[in-house]
Amino acid sequence: MASISIIGTGYVGLCTAVGFALKGHYVIASTKDRSKADLINKGRPPFYEPGLDELLKRVVEEGRLKCVVDRRGALLESDITFITVATPSLPTGSIDLSLVRDAAQEIGEALKDKPGYHLVVVKSTVVPGTTMEVVKPIIEERSGKEAGPDFGLAMNPEFLREGSAMYDTLNPDRVVIGELDKRSGDLLEELYQEFYEGKVPILRTSLYTAELIKYANNAFLAMKISFINSVANICERLPGVDVVEVARAIGMDRRISPHFLNAGVG
Protein backbone atom coordinates (compact mmCIF):
# COMPACT_ATOMS: atom_id res chain seq x y z
CA MET A 1 0.00 0.00 0.00
CA ALA A 2 1.39 3.39 -1.03
CA SER A 3 2.83 5.85 1.47
CA ILE A 4 1.48 9.34 0.88
CA SER A 5 2.82 12.79 1.73
CA ILE A 6 0.60 15.85 1.63
CA ILE A 7 1.90 19.42 1.43
CA GLY A 8 -0.61 21.72 3.11
CA THR A 9 -2.91 21.17 6.08
CA GLY A 10 -5.93 23.31 5.29
CA TYR A 11 -9.42 21.95 4.60
CA VAL A 12 -8.33 20.12 1.46
CA GLY A 13 -4.99 18.83 2.71
CA LEU A 14 -6.05 17.60 6.12
CA CYS A 15 -9.33 16.03 4.98
CA THR A 16 -7.46 14.29 2.15
CA ALA A 17 -4.80 13.08 4.58
CA VAL A 18 -7.39 11.70 7.00
CA GLY A 19 -9.29 10.04 4.15
CA PHE A 20 -6.28 8.11 2.89
CA ALA A 21 -5.24 7.20 6.44
CA LEU A 22 -8.72 5.79 7.10
CA LYS A 23 -8.22 3.50 4.10
CA GLY A 24 -5.02 2.10 5.60
CA HIS A 25 -2.35 4.23 3.96
CA TYR A 26 0.53 5.68 5.93
CA VAL A 27 0.18 9.45 5.51
CA ILE A 28 2.61 12.24 6.34
CA ALA A 29 1.10 15.72 6.27
CA SER A 30 3.47 18.68 6.27
CA THR A 31 3.16 22.32 7.28
CA LYS A 32 5.61 25.11 8.02
CA ASP A 33 3.63 26.00 11.15
CA ARG A 34 5.05 23.95 14.03
CA SER A 35 2.16 24.81 16.37
CA LYS A 36 -0.30 23.49 13.77
CA ALA A 37 1.75 20.30 13.38
CA ASP A 38 1.78 19.78 17.15
CA LEU A 39 -1.99 20.24 17.29
CA ILE A 40 -2.60 17.73 14.49
CA ASN A 41 -0.26 15.20 16.12
CA LYS A 42 -2.44 15.42 19.23
CA GLY A 43 -5.43 14.46 17.08
CA ARG A 44 -6.90 17.96 17.11
CA PRO A 45 -7.67 19.75 13.82
CA PRO A 46 -6.62 23.43 13.62
CA PHE A 47 -10.07 24.38 12.29
CA TYR A 48 -13.65 23.18 12.70
CA GLU A 49 -15.01 20.74 10.17
CA PRO A 50 -17.91 18.42 11.08
CA GLY A 51 -16.69 14.85 11.66
CA LEU A 52 -13.01 15.66 11.22
CA ASP A 53 -11.98 15.78 14.87
CA GLU A 54 -13.10 12.24 15.66
CA LEU A 55 -11.59 10.75 12.49
CA LEU A 56 -8.31 12.64 12.87
CA LYS A 57 -7.94 11.47 16.45
CA ARG A 58 -8.53 7.87 15.36
CA VAL A 59 -5.92 7.76 12.59
CA VAL A 60 -3.32 9.60 14.69
CA GLU A 61 -3.80 7.20 17.61
CA GLU A 62 -3.56 4.24 15.23
CA GLY A 63 -0.25 5.58 13.88
CA ARG A 64 -1.44 6.01 10.30
CA LEU A 65 -1.08 9.80 10.15
CA LYS A 66 1.50 12.24 11.42
CA CYS A 67 2.24 15.88 10.70
CA VAL A 68 5.76 17.24 10.27
CA VAL A 69 7.51 20.50 9.42
CA ASP A 70 10.27 18.64 7.55
CA ARG A 71 8.82 18.42 4.05
CA ARG A 72 11.96 16.89 2.62
CA GLY A 73 11.78 14.01 5.07
CA ALA A 74 8.09 13.51 4.31
CA LEU A 75 8.80 13.33 0.58
CA LEU A 76 11.64 10.87 1.01
CA GLU A 77 9.40 8.59 3.10
CA SER A 78 6.54 8.54 0.59
CA ASP A 79 5.65 7.23 -2.87
CA ILE A 80 3.07 9.86 -3.80
CA THR A 81 2.94 13.57 -2.93
CA PHE A 82 -0.17 15.77 -3.08
CA ILE A 83 0.18 19.56 -3.30
CA THR A 84 -2.80 21.11 -1.50
CA VAL A 85 -1.54 24.60 -0.65
CA ALA A 86 -3.72 27.70 -0.94
CA THR A 87 -3.85 29.82 -4.10
CA PRO A 88 -5.51 33.06 -2.93
CA SER A 89 -6.67 35.77 -5.31
CA LEU A 90 -4.50 38.84 -5.88
CA PRO A 91 -5.84 42.41 -6.23
CA THR A 92 -5.21 42.10 -9.98
CA GLY A 93 -7.67 39.20 -10.21
CA SER A 94 -4.97 36.62 -10.85
CA ILE A 95 -4.03 33.95 -8.31
CA ASP A 96 -1.02 33.83 -6.02
CA LEU A 97 1.06 30.80 -6.97
CA SER A 98 3.89 31.48 -4.52
CA LEU A 99 3.00 28.56 -2.25
CA VAL A 100 2.66 26.23 -5.23
CA ARG A 101 6.08 27.31 -6.49
CA ASP A 102 7.58 26.81 -3.02
CA ALA A 103 6.11 23.31 -2.86
CA ALA A 104 7.42 22.44 -6.33
CA GLN A 105 10.90 23.65 -5.39
CA GLU A 106 10.95 21.55 -2.23
CA ILE A 107 9.69 18.50 -4.12
CA GLY A 108 12.41 18.95 -6.73
CA GLU A 109 15.15 19.26 -4.11
CA ALA A 110 13.94 16.09 -2.38
CA LEU A 111 13.56 14.07 -5.58
CA LYS A 112 17.14 14.90 -6.52
CA ASP A 113 18.29 12.55 -3.76
CA LYS A 114 15.41 10.04 -3.94
CA PRO A 115 15.88 6.86 -5.96
CA GLY A 116 12.99 5.35 -7.86
CA TYR A 117 9.77 6.69 -9.29
CA HIS A 118 7.62 9.23 -7.42
CA LEU A 119 4.18 10.57 -8.34
CA VAL A 120 3.44 14.27 -7.79
CA VAL A 121 -0.22 15.31 -7.74
CA VAL A 122 -1.41 18.93 -7.84
CA LYS A 123 -4.68 19.26 -5.93
CA SER A 124 -4.57 23.03 -5.38
CA THR A 125 -6.91 25.14 -7.50
CA VAL A 126 -4.75 26.50 -10.33
CA VAL A 127 -5.42 28.07 -13.71
CA PRO A 128 -4.98 25.91 -16.82
CA GLY A 129 -1.32 25.51 -17.68
CA THR A 130 0.03 25.77 -14.13
CA THR A 131 0.86 22.09 -13.64
CA MET A 132 2.60 21.77 -17.01
CA GLU A 133 4.15 25.22 -17.32
CA VAL A 134 4.98 26.10 -13.69
CA VAL A 135 5.14 22.99 -11.50
CA LYS A 136 6.77 20.62 -14.01
CA PRO A 137 9.72 22.87 -15.02
CA ILE A 138 10.49 23.79 -11.40
CA ILE A 139 10.61 20.16 -10.27
CA GLU A 140 12.69 19.16 -13.29
CA GLU A 141 15.17 21.99 -12.76
CA ARG A 142 15.58 21.39 -9.02
CA SER A 143 15.74 17.60 -9.27
CA GLY A 144 17.69 17.18 -12.48
CA LYS A 145 15.11 14.57 -13.45
CA GLU A 146 12.59 14.35 -16.26
CA ALA A 147 8.83 14.25 -15.80
CA GLY A 148 7.51 11.00 -17.23
CA PRO A 149 10.47 8.61 -17.06
CA ASP A 150 11.72 9.71 -13.63
CA PHE A 151 8.64 11.02 -11.84
CA GLY A 152 4.93 11.14 -12.52
CA LEU A 153 2.76 14.24 -12.66
CA ALA A 154 -1.00 14.54 -12.32
CA MET A 155 -3.68 17.14 -11.58
CA ASN A 156 -6.52 16.07 -9.28
CA PRO A 157 -8.91 18.97 -8.54
CA GLU A 158 -10.96 18.97 -5.36
CA PHE A 159 -14.67 19.74 -5.14
CA LEU A 160 -15.06 20.03 -1.36
CA ARG A 161 -17.49 22.29 0.46
CA GLU A 162 -16.43 23.89 3.73
CA GLY A 163 -18.78 22.51 6.35
CA SER A 164 -18.97 19.13 4.64
CA ALA A 165 -15.38 18.72 3.42
CA MET A 166 -14.77 15.47 5.29
CA TYR A 167 -18.04 13.99 4.03
CA ASP A 168 -17.25 15.12 0.48
CA THR A 169 -13.78 13.56 0.69
CA LEU A 170 -15.28 10.19 1.54
CA ASN A 171 -18.33 10.51 -0.75
CA PRO A 172 -17.43 12.42 -3.94
CA ASP A 173 -19.65 12.64 -7.01
CA ARG A 174 -16.64 11.85 -9.22
CA VAL A 175 -12.85 11.89 -9.30
CA VAL A 176 -11.08 13.89 -12.01
CA ILE A 177 -7.53 12.87 -12.96
CA GLY A 178 -5.47 15.03 -15.28
CA GLU A 179 -2.39 13.10 -16.34
CA LEU A 180 0.96 13.89 -17.91
CA ASP A 181 1.19 10.33 -19.19
CA LYS A 182 -0.51 6.96 -18.86
CA ARG A 183 1.74 5.76 -16.04
CA SER A 184 0.87 8.78 -13.88
CA GLY A 185 -2.84 8.32 -14.53
CA ASP A 186 -2.73 4.58 -13.93
CA LEU A 187 -1.10 5.00 -10.52
CA LEU A 188 -3.55 7.65 -9.37
CA GLU A 189 -6.56 5.76 -10.72
CA GLU A 190 -5.42 2.62 -8.92
CA LEU A 191 -5.14 4.62 -5.69
CA TYR A 192 -8.69 5.97 -6.03
CA GLN A 193 -10.23 2.71 -7.24
CA GLU A 194 -8.95 1.14 -4.04
CA PHE A 195 -10.09 4.13 -1.96
CA TYR A 196 -13.67 4.12 -3.27
CA GLU A 197 -13.88 0.39 -4.03
CA GLY A 198 -14.80 1.09 -7.65
CA LYS A 199 -18.04 2.85 -6.67
CA VAL A 200 -17.13 6.40 -7.78
CA PRO A 201 -16.82 7.46 -11.45
CA ILE A 202 -13.26 8.37 -12.44
CA LEU A 203 -12.64 10.73 -15.36
CA ARG A 204 -9.14 10.68 -16.86
CA THR A 205 -8.12 13.59 -19.02
CA SER A 206 -5.28 16.01 -19.75
CA LEU A 207 -3.62 18.26 -17.17
CA TYR A 208 -5.07 21.38 -18.83
CA THR A 209 -8.58 19.95 -18.97
CA ALA A 210 -8.54 18.91 -15.31
CA GLU A 211 -7.47 22.41 -14.29
CA LEU A 212 -10.26 23.98 -16.35
CA ILE A 213 -12.88 21.54 -15.02
CA LYS A 214 -12.34 22.94 -11.52
CA TYR A 215 -12.82 26.55 -12.65
CA ALA A 216 -15.78 25.70 -14.88
CA ASN A 217 -17.40 23.82 -11.99
CA ASN A 218 -16.98 26.78 -9.63
CA ALA A 219 -18.21 29.23 -12.27
CA PHE A 220 -21.35 27.20 -12.97
CA LEU A 221 -22.27 27.01 -9.29
CA ALA A 222 -21.72 30.76 -8.94
CA MET A 223 -23.89 31.30 -12.01
CA LYS A 224 -26.79 29.38 -10.41
CA ILE A 225 -26.57 31.53 -7.29
CA SER A 226 -26.39 34.71 -9.36
CA PHE A 227 -29.32 33.56 -11.48
CA ILE A 228 -31.65 32.86 -8.55
CA ASN A 229 -30.73 36.19 -6.98
CA SER A 230 -31.75 37.90 -10.22
CA VAL A 231 -35.04 35.99 -10.11
CA ALA A 232 -35.47 37.10 -6.48
CA ASN A 233 -35.19 40.74 -7.58
CA ILE A 234 -38.00 40.18 -10.08
CA CYS A 235 -40.14 38.41 -7.45
CA GLU A 236 -39.87 41.40 -5.12
CA ARG A 237 -41.50 43.57 -7.77
CA LEU A 238 -44.45 41.26 -8.34
CA PRO A 239 -47.43 40.84 -5.98
CA GLY A 240 -47.52 37.60 -3.99
CA VAL A 241 -44.55 35.97 -5.74
CA ASP A 242 -42.21 33.98 -3.48
CA VAL A 243 -38.75 33.21 -4.84
CA VAL A 244 -38.58 30.11 -2.64
CA GLU A 245 -41.56 28.61 -4.46
CA VAL A 246 -40.10 29.57 -7.83
CA ALA A 247 -36.75 28.00 -6.95
CA ARG A 248 -38.40 24.84 -5.63
CA ALA A 249 -40.40 24.42 -8.83
CA ILE A 250 -37.53 24.91 -11.26
CA GLY A 251 -35.26 22.77 -9.07
CA MET A 252 -37.61 19.84 -9.62
CA ASP A 253 -36.53 19.81 -13.25
CA ARG A 254 -33.97 16.99 -13.49
CA ARG A 255 -31.94 19.05 -15.93
CA ILE A 256 -31.47 21.80 -13.32
CA SER A 257 -31.58 20.24 -9.79
CA PRO A 258 -32.41 22.21 -6.61
CA HIS A 259 -28.83 22.60 -5.42
CA PHE A 260 -27.42 26.14 -5.23
CA LEU A 261 -30.81 27.67 -6.00
CA ASN A 262 -31.17 29.50 -2.69
CA ALA A 263 -31.45 33.26 -3.00
CA GLY A 264 -29.29 35.28 -0.63
CA VAL A 265 -27.48 38.53 -0.08
CA GLY A 266 -25.41 39.64 -3.06
Secondary structure, DSSP 4 states (H G I P E B T S, - for coil): --EEEEE--SHHHHHHHHHHHHTT-EEEEE-S-HHHHHHHHTT--SS--TTHHHHHHHHHHTTSEEEES-HHHHHHT-SEEEE----PBPTTSSB--HHHHHHHHHHHHHHHT--S-EEEEE-S---TTHIIIIIHHHHHHHH---BTTTEEEEE------TTSHHHHHHS-S-EEEEESSHHHHHHHHHHHHHHHTT-S-EEEEEHHHHHHHHHHHHHHHHHHHHHHHHHHHHHHTSTT--HHHHHHHHHTSTTT-STT------
